[in-house]
Amino acid sequence: MRFSIAFSVLEDLRLGFKASFMPAILAILKSPLLLFRPSALKRLMFFEVWKRYGGCADQGGTEVKKGLITPYAGGVVLDLGAGLGHTARYLDLSKVTKYIALEPNTLMHEGIRKEAAPYGFTESSGTLQLLSCGAEDTETIVSEIGGQVDTLISILMLCSVPNPKKTIETLMDKVLKPGGQFLFYEHVANRSWEVRVWQYLWTPIWAMFFDGCALNRPTDVYIRNLTCWKAVPEVMAEGDRVGTWGKEGEDLDSLFFHQVGRFIKKD
């Protein structure tokens, strides 16, 4: 493993600190009780980071999302951890009847509205709905949306949910319709044990600036191992991609090792 890879997160940490430090200090001066609300403070810091760099992160995954979301997402779509709503730009309005953006960080909500509107998704038309609960709160999700969804999308968010294995299993069981599909693009634990060591070492520091994001989760393994999926030969049509695959052109030693996937739930 190259030395440069092991310390590649330092520049991102510097930028994250630069973007969030002063807004956090000003917020604390305005409301000192924030010091006793670490979760709220972390969300404020991540909002400032994502406000500045979320667009760049979206651009880095543009081709992946065009190949994953645009051709497959349809019906009622639930975007887990919507951030500032960048997923909306990849949705085909002729196939998607409603875009539900789940984002527990309510500081992001106005950004979601602004991002989604040019693509035809608005609250006034009934094609946009915002949820402020966490992905693990499946009872609230089902209650708020009035049932299950046709498509679940997860873009770089399962790295930060509590109890990820259980949360993923419950989402697929309770929130996704039979015959519905799950689309994801996540950074996961690297296949190389040498890289994984560095992912584990950096995660506590990284999580401080990026709202609990873990670099070392085998999220793709949790997803693949679920028993609710149809067998691949049953659902593959000519030109379809089902299962998991990597990000084209990515350095296999990256601390941000990505996996992309599409799975279809049994009827």
Secondary structure, 3 states (H helix, E strand, C coil): CCHHHHCCHHHHHHHHHHHHHHHHHHHHHHCHHHHHCHHHHHHHHHHHHHHHHHHHHHHHCHHHHHHHCCCCCCEEEEEECCCCCHHHHHCCCCCEEEEEEECCCHHHHHHHHHHHHHHCCCCCCCCEEEECCCCCCHHHHHHHHCCCEEEEEEECCCCCCCCHHHHHHHHHHHHEEEEEEEEEEEEECCCCHHHHHHHHHHHHHHHHHCCCCCCCCCHHHHHHCCCCECCHHHHCCCCCCCEEEECCCCCCCCCCEEEEEEEEECC
